[in-house]
């Protein structure tokens, strides 16, 4: 990759799991307005997605940017499960009919911090209130260090068909640097156990750009991937945001691969995965041709939301738990990020919302174009739309500079991302981010592109 392009475009840029991005949210809906929108969405489209945030971890992984609570006190499990059920019951009262739960994801934190018994209790109570379609996607994030066969069996018995294993890197040196206790043997054990229980899809999460990571570490990861061949692989860019995550202050800039060196790690991984038969999907993701994520990308139905890429778009995503975000198309809301504030809110019989955003017509227009860029590497607009939308007109002008750099091709009423432009898909999407350009941040808000 040309150094000049890296220098120009490796800038702090949102990852665009939403538009507008969270720092630009304003005009939050009231609880009544939010519930009315939830009702409207489920009346039109009864299939929904649910994300459940389980924030507890026994140990701090210092690279992590997630909302988490570090504790070894497992007495917190049952009270938190009760709060989740109380929050879900607030939604149940407002659904016009029993929802069809198309997609369910347990994230964290460490979902397998919770015992199999408590997970079984929560999931079985949740599923008793919904319809489970035959074709569904239920997934959870698994830490190799503490995910047992009992965890796998209990969740599979409750309809879970996908497991996402947090590998990050196979190197013990890097695992030690980021304070993550897990071994190569535990990853192999967990993968083999999930296969024996007939999970449909196994995903490995890796991170590139970690402290002390070099090309030989990526090459070793690829050797292990060839032995295990998960259905999906995600290679996320390490987001160094020490102003947000105090644990990252353990590293200095000198410890972290930068610029060309960091990009070489990803390109080595990408080329190696291609040799193994994986196909690049959207940004950072790879899948075998037998996986639903690949099929949805090939069919043009790939979707992106606060859970990342998904083959199953729904018109309503409900987030349960502390910091969880919900998306009803015309509005977003986010729960309180503090566990105590969250539990206090639901105990009082109200949704624990602390911020949100109502999308006006222009927001929705730009959101659609950003989603197309992130999922399909291109977007188009109706004839005349440029003349009626000033924000879209401004986006088109920004794209012209990128066309000169060979990142995109413009064709009157459409834009497509080139092979050269694929690494800069976040920058290309940012051309449509009118809120960012109208009020550019004066402080650090986002991680760098590459």
Phi, psi and omega per residue, in radians:
X1 nan 2.414 -3.123
X2 -1.121 2.314 3.111
X3 -1.041 -0.607 -3.109
X4 -1.089 -0.671 3.106
X5 -1.194 -0.716 3.100
X6 -1.046 -0.822 -3.113
X7 -1.089 -0.616 -3.086
X8 -1.357 -0.685 -2.947
X9 -1.932 -0.157 3.120
X10 -1.413 1.279 -3.074
X11 -2.105 2.812 3.056
X12 -1.010 2.147 -3.024
X13 -2.544 2.432 3.099
X14 -1.111 2.778 3.079
X15 -1.582 -0.143 3.038
X16 0.985 0.899 2.865
X17 -1.394 -0.159 3.026
X18 -2.659 2.799 2.878
X19 -2.444 2.265 -0.080
X20 -1.117 2.716 3.075
X21 -1.247 2.739 -2.975
X22 -0.926 -0.733 -3.129
X23 -1.077 -0.281 -3.112
X24 -1.851 0.221 3.089
X25 -1.201 2.498 3.057
X26 -2.689 3.075 3.115
X27 0.888 1.011 3.130
X28 -1.144 2.515 3.078
X29 -1.256 2.644 2.989
X30 -1.259 2.926 3.102
X31 -1.023 -0.701 -3.139
X32 -1.134 -0.773 3.131
X33 -1.104 -0.704 -3.133
X34 -1.118 -0.806 -3.123
X35 -1.154 -0.604 3.069
X36 -1.098 -0.689 3.126
X37 -1.205 -0.692 3.067
X38 -1.030 -0.795 3.112
X39 -1.051 -0.785 -3.130
X40 -1.048 -0.779 -3.106
X41 -1.133 -0.780 -3.094
X42 -1.279 -0.439 3.034
X43 -1.176 -0.688 -3.125
X44 -1.388 -0.690 -3.055
X45 -2.425 1.701 -3.064
X46 -1.208 -0.295 3.094
X47 -1.301 2.242 -3.120
X48 -2.272 2.891 2.991
X49 -2.018 2.581 3.089
X50 -2.294 2.250 3.019
X51 -1.935 2.324 -3.136
X52 -2.078 2.115 -3.138
X53 -1.679 2.096 3.124
X54 -1.979 1.728 -2.814
X55 -1.454 -0.122 -2.949
X56 -1.451 2.468 3.024
X57 -2.423 2.553 3.083
X58 -1.376 -0.399 -3.052
X59 -2.544 2.532 3.141
X60 -1.436 2.090 2.939
X61 -1.504 2.038 -2.897
X62 -1.274 -0.189 3.071
X63 -1.452 -0.266 -2.864
X64 -1.262 2.419 3.087
X65 -1.940 0.210 -3.076
X66 -1.454 2.863 3.009
X67 -1.382 2.075 -3.059
X68 -2.544 2.839 3.065
X69 -2.263 2.073 -3.085
X70 -1.557 2.165 3.129
X71 -2.862 2.654 2.996
X72 -1.885 0.139 -3.124
X73 -1.555 1.746 -3.089
X74 -1.405 0.035 3.026
X75 -1.191 -0.220 3.130
X76 -1.310 -0.263 -2.995
X77 -1.112 -0.980 -3.035
X78 -1.114 -0.766 3.079
X79 -1.050 -0.643 -3.141
X80 -1.190 -0.713 3.083
X81 -1.033 -0.728 3.126
X82 -1.096 -0.658 3.097
X83 -1.140 -0.695 3.092
X84 -1.056 -0.776 3.138
X85 -1.147 -0.696 3.103
X86 -1.078 -0.733 3.122
X87 -1.137 -0.765 -3.139
X88 -1.074 -0.661 3.137
X89 -1.128 -0.528 3.063
X90 -1.097 -0.657 3.086
X91 -1.263 -0.721 -3.099
X92 -0.981 -0.631 -3.129
X93 -1.116 -0.368 -3.042
X94 -1.880 -0.081 3.075
X95 -1.297 2.364 3.122
X96 -1.241 -0.327 3.135
X97 -2.748 2.994 3.111
X98 -1.120 2.137 -3.094
X99 -1.251 2.700 3.048
X100 -1.724 1.971 -3.043
X101 -1.512 1.647 -3.086
X102 -1.332 -0.685 -3.022
X103 -2.399 2.341 3.129
X104 -2.412 2.296 -3.096
X105 -2.388 2.246 3.040
X106 -1.777 2.030 -3.130
X107 -2.158 -3.123 -3.090
X108 -2.896 -2.798 0.393
X109 0.898 -2.780 3.114
X110 -2.229 1.717 3.137
X111 -0.944 -0.614 -3.120
X112 -1.457 0.179 2.833
X113 -1.068 -0.630 3.140
X114 -1.301 2.481 -3.130
X115 -1.177 2.710 3.042
X116 -0.947 -0.669 -3.135
X117 -1.085 -0.803 -3.111
X118 -1.253 -0.598 3.049
X119 -1.143 -0.728 3.114
X120 -1.081 -0.743 3.132
X121 -1.061 -0.841 -3.102
X122 -1.150 -0.885 -3.049
X123 -1.142 -0.740 -3.123
X124 -1.121 -0.640 3.098
X125 -1.210 -0.653 3.095
X126 -1.155 -0.836 -3.061
X127 -1.195 -0.405 3.118
X128 -1.175 -0.252 -3.074
X129 -1.841 0.058 -3.072
X130 -2.297 2.941 2.933
X131 -1.667 2.365 3.112
X132 -1.826 1.934 -3.140
X133 -1.256 2.732 -3.136
X134 -1.059 -0.723 -3.138
X135 -1.717 1.673 -3.086
X136 -2.373 2.915 3.127
X137 -2.273 1.804 3.100
X138 -2.018 2.125 -3.012
X139 -2.365 2.738 3.024
X140 -2.502 2.700 3.112
X141 -1.578 2.247 -3.021
X142 -2.083 2.232 3.021
X143 -1.555 2.157 -3.089
X144 -1.031 -0.457 -3.062
X145 -1.222 -0.547 -3.018
X146 -2.285 0.098 3.106
X147 -1.492 2.050 -3.072
X148 -1.728 2.954 3.036
X149 -1.056 -0.599 3.095
X150 -1.099 -0.716 3.049
X151 -1.002 -0.886 -3.110
X152 -1.050 -0.768 -3.077
X153 -1.183 -0.801 -3.119
X154 -1.068 -0.783 -3.114
X155 -1.228 -0.688 3.099
X156 -1.099 -0.673 3.103
X157 -1.138 -0.387 3.096
X158 -1.653 0.254 3.045
X159 1.688 0.030 3.127
X160 -1.252 2.294 -3.074
X161 -2.185 0.061 3.111
X162 -2.452 2.452 3.075
X163 -2.231 2.361 3.132
X164 -1.954 1.952 -3.016
X165 -1.679 2.188 -3.132
X166 -1.433 1.548 -3.133
X167 -1.443 -0.872 -3.113
X168 1.241 -1.004 3.033
X169 -2.929 2.635 3.131
X170 -1.508 -0.131 -3.059
X171 -1.331 2.177 3.074
X172 -1.076 -0.548 3.138
X173 -1.118 -0.774 -3.132
X174 -1.260 -0.688 3.092
X175 -1.035 -0.702 3.106
X176 -1.150 -0.707 -3.115
X177 -1.108 -0.595 -3.117
X178 -1.733 0.174 3.035
X179 1.055 0.731 3.134
X180 -1.997 2.034 -3.081
X181 -1.592 1.793 3.024
X182 -2.853 2.700 -3.107
X183 -2.077 2.851 3.056
X184 -1.034 -0.702 -3.131
X185 -1.081 -0.626 3.138
X186 -1.195 -0.624 3.083
X187 -1.139 -0.769 3.115
X188 -1.088 -0.792 -3.129
X189 -1.045 -0.804 -3.098
X190 -1.135 -0.744 3.130
X191 -1.092 -0.818 -3.124
X192 -1.147 -0.647 3.116
X193 -1.146 -0.726 3.123
X194 -1.116 -0.658 3.115
X195 -1.164 -0.722 -3.141
X196 -1.106 -0.523 3.134
X197 -1.537 0.067 3.038
X198 1.197 0.658 2.939
X199 -1.117 2.363 -3.066
X200 -1.236 -0.608 -3.027
X201 -2.476 2.252 3.078
X202 -2.033 2.212 -3.129
X203 -1.991 2.453 2.984
X204 -1.916 2.264 2.995
X205 -1.725 2.208 3.019
X206 -2.081 2.836 3.051
X207 -2.270 2.280 3.057
X208 -1.918 2.597 -3.071
X209 1.645 0.236 3.121
X210 -1.242 2.799 3.125
X211 -0.967 2.314 3.057
X212 1.215 0.130 -3.123
X213 -1.311 2.360 -3.129
X214 -2.311 3.037 -3.103
X215 -1.020 -0.617 -3.123
X216 -1.132 -0.471 3.089
X217 -1.241 -0.704 3.098
X218 -1.128 -0.718 3.137
X219 -1.125 -0.637 3.096
X220 -1.199 -0.700 3.056
X221 -0.972 -0.755 -3.121
X222 -1.125 -0.631 3.085
X223 -1.068 -0.751 -3.136
X224 -1.233 -0.639 3.082
X225 -1.075 -0.672 3.128
X226 -1.122 -0.554 3.110
X227 -1.310 -0.603 -3.005
X228 -1.751 -0.565 3.091
X229 0.788 1.111 3.019
X230 -1.102 2.815 -3.096
X231 -1.249 -0.570 3.126
X232 -2.338 2.705 3.043
X233 -2.424 2.361 3.011
X234 -2.055 2.274 3.069
X235 -2.032 1.647 -3.078
X236 -1.523 2.533 3.035
X237 -1.316 2.256 3.058
X238 -1.100 2.163 3.140
X239 -1.694 1.866 -3.128
X240 -1.531 1.735 -3.088
X241 -2.277 1.124 -3.073
X242 -1.093 -0.339 3.073
X243 -1.235 -0.323 3.071
X244 -1.781 -0.647 -3.024
X245 -2.087 1.810 -3.043
X246 -1.059 -0.536 -3.125
X247 -1.061 -0.456 -3.116
X248 -1.301 -0.178 3.113
X249 -1.230 -0.122 3.058
X250 -1.174 -0.420 -3.121
X251 -1.746 2.649 2.954
X252 -1.874 2.881 3.102
X253 -1.009 -0.534 -3.123
X254 -1.192 -0.384 -3.130
X255 -1.421 -0.288 -2.935
X256 -1.882 2.268 3.074
X257 -1.003 2.421 -3.065
X258 -2.164 2.662 2.917
X259 0.849 -2.098 -3.051
X260 -1.058 -0.684 -3.135
X261 -1.114 -0.733 3.137
X262 -1.176 -0.767 -3.119
X263 -1.109 -0.589 3.132
X264 -1.096 -0.558 3.099
X265 -1.090 -0.807 -3.125
X266 -1.170 -0.746 -3.104
X267 -1.147 -0.618 3.064
X268 -1.117 -0.762 3.102
X269 -1.108 -0.785 -3.101
X270 -1.087 -0.805 3.134
X271 -1.123 -0.693 3.129
X272 -1.164 -0.708 3.112
X273 -1.137 -0.656 3.098
X274 -1.089 -0.707 3.112
X275 -1.114 -0.529 -3.134
X276 -1.444 -0.064 3.080
X277 1.792 0.126 3.098
X278 -1.487 2.674 3.089
X279 -2.020 2.409 3.108
X280 -1.205 2.343 -3.139
X281 -2.187 2.098 3.101
X282 0.945 -2.287 -3.121
X283 -1.948 2.173 3.015
X284 1.334 -0.080 -3.020
X285 -1.946 2.613 3.135
X286 -2.462 2.551 -3.129
X287 -2.593 2.609 3.008
X288 -1.294 2.705 -3.110
X289 -1.069 -0.315 -3.135
X290 -1.478 -0.093 -3.040
X291 -1.626 2.589 -3.127
X292 -1.041 -0.566 -3.117
X293 -1.135 -0.712 3.084
X294 -1.121 -0.801 -3.094
X295 -1.092 -0.704 -3.137
X296 -1.178 -0.651 3.098
X297 -1.140 -0.726 -3.135
X298 -1.151 -0.555 -3.128
X299 -1.540 -0.086 3.133
X300 1.386 0.325 -3.121
X301 -1.905 0.151 3.109
X302 -1.012 2.437 -3.100
X303 -2.234 2.769 3.111
X304 -2.370 2.285 3.080
X305 -2.499 -2.813 -3.075
X306 -1.178 -0.220 3.065
X307 -1.625 -0.023 -3.093
X308 1.758 -2.637 -3.138
X309 -1.378 2.467 3.130
X310 -2.544 2.535 3.084
X311 -1.444 -0.064 -3.027
X312 -2.129 1.542 3.089
X313 -1.244 2.324 3.002
X314 -2.209 2.781 -3.080
X315 -1.498 -0.114 3.135
X316 -2.458 2.180 3.014
X317 -2.036 2.125 3.094
X318 -1.856 2.214 3.085
X319 -1.766 2.193 3.096
X320 -1.930 2.472 3.087
X321 1.800 2.959 -3.107
X322 -1.054 2.350 3.106
X323 1.228 -0.051 -3.084
X324 -1.149 2.502 -3.108
X325 -1.924 2.397 3.086
X326 -1.963 2.618 -3.065
X327 -2.392 2.034 3.100
X328 -1.982 0.453 3.079
X329 1.407 -0.978 -3.136
X330 -1.674 -0.043 3.133
X331 -2.827 2.670 2.997
X332 -2.077 2.621 2.913
X333 -2.439 2.639 3.089
X334 -2.232 2.423 3.099
X335 -1.302 2.826 3.067
X336 -0.935 2.425 -3.069
X337 -1.525 -0.176 3.109
X338 -1.727 2.303 -3.066
X339 -1.009 -0.767 -3.103
X340 -1.133 -0.737 3.113
X341 -1.122 -0.695 3.115
X342 -1.073 -0.890 -3.079
X343 -1.156 -0.640 3.113
X344 -1.108 -0.691 -3.132
X345 -1.102 -0.882 -3.102
X346 -1.213 -0.547 3.094
X347 -1.127 -0.504 3.124
X348 -1.460 0.020 3.090
X349 1.426 0.421 3.110
X350 -2.289 2.699 3.057
X351 -1.137 2.354 -3.050
X352 -1.447 0.788 -3.070
X353 -1.352 2.342 3.069
X354 -2.119 -0.203 2.995
X355 -2.795 2.893 -3.127
X356 -3.047 -3.029 -3.119
X357 -2.738 2.338 3.011
X358 -1.747 2.162 -3.087
X359 -1.470 2.173 3.006
X360 -1.459 3.124 -2.999
X361 -1.022 -0.698 -3.131
X362 -1.183 -0.673 3.063
X363 -1.001 -0.786 -3.094
X364 -1.162 -0.648 3.088
X365 -1.083 -0.872 -3.113
X366 -1.179 -0.619 3.097
X367 -1.035 -0.754 -3.136
X368 -1.077 -0.727 -3.129
X369 -1.194 -0.708 3.112
X370 -1.117 -0.727 3.104
X371 -1.072 -0.724 3.104
X372 -1.099 -0.737 3.117
X373 -1.082 -0.817 -3.056
X374 -1.233 -0.493 -3.078
X375 -1.797 -0.561 -2.999
X376 -2.177 0.099 3.085
X377 0.976 0.617 3.077
X378 3.036 2.859 3.075
X379 -2.746 2.801 3.083
X380 -2.446 2.906 -3.094
X381 -2.381 2.779 -3.137
X382 -1.221 2.670 3.072
X383 -1.043 2.238 3.129
X384 1.669 -0.272 -3.100
X385 -1.122 -0.622 3.104
X386 -1.046 -0.621 -3.096
X387 -1.340 -0.405 -3.102
X388 -1.718 -0.195 -3.138
X389 -2.099 1.882 -3.136
X390 -1.148 -0.631 -3.136
X391 -1.172 -0.646 3.109
X392 -1.233 -0.610 3.070
X393 -1.102 -0.730 3.110
X394 -1.150 -0.650 3.092
X395 -1.073 -0.729 -3.129
X396 -1.076 -0.684 3.120
X397 -1.141 -0.687 3.115
X398 -1.159 -0.630 -3.139
X399 -1.168 -0.477 -3.131
X400 -1.080 -0.648 3.098
X401 -1.168 -0.661 3.105
X402 -1.196 -0.549 3.085
X403 -1.123 -0.654 3.094
X404 -1.104 -0.537 3.126
X405 -1.514 -0.008 3.091
X406 1.404 0.308 -3.117
X407 -1.511 -0.496 -3.107
X408 -2.437 2.872 2.967
X409 -2.116 2.218 3.109
X410 -1.793 2.387 -3.133
X411 -2.388 1.195 3.077
X412 1.189 -1.294 -3.094
X413 -2.073 0.433 3.123
X414 -2.685 2.818 3.026
X415 -2.385 2.423 3.064
X416 -2.263 2.502 -3.115
X417 -1.480 2.321 3.117
X418 -1.488 2.991 3.058
X419 -1.042 -0.691 3.100
X420 -1.123 -0.587 -3.065
X421 -1.448 -0.287 -3.055
X422 -0.937 -0.735 3.114
X423 -1.112 -0.328 -3.071
X424 -1.885 0.534 -3.069
X425 -1.068 -0.576 3.095
X426 -1.135 -0.719 3.114
X427 -1.122 -0.672 -3.125
X428 -1.170 -0.770 3.079
X429 -1.063 -0.588 -3.106
X430 -1.123 -0.388 3.079
X431 -1.020 -0.513 -3.121
X432 -1.585 -0.053 -3.072
X433 -1.460 1.372 -3.039
X434 -1.112 -0.572 3.138
X435 -1.136 -0.682 3.097
X436 -1.082 -0.815 -3.051
X437 -1.247 -0.481 3.088
X438 -1.325 -0.475 -3.122
X439 -2.490 1.332 -3.116
X440 -1.199 2.433 -3.057
X441 -1.186 2.531 3.075
X442 -1.722 -0.069 3.086
X443 -2.310 2.919 -3.100
X444 -1.210 2.173 3.103
X445 -2.134 -0.575 -2.993
X446 -2.184 2.770 3.022
X447 -1.370 2.886 3.134
X448 -1.263 2.783 -3.058
X449 -1.047 -0.823 -2.997
X450 -1.873 nan nan
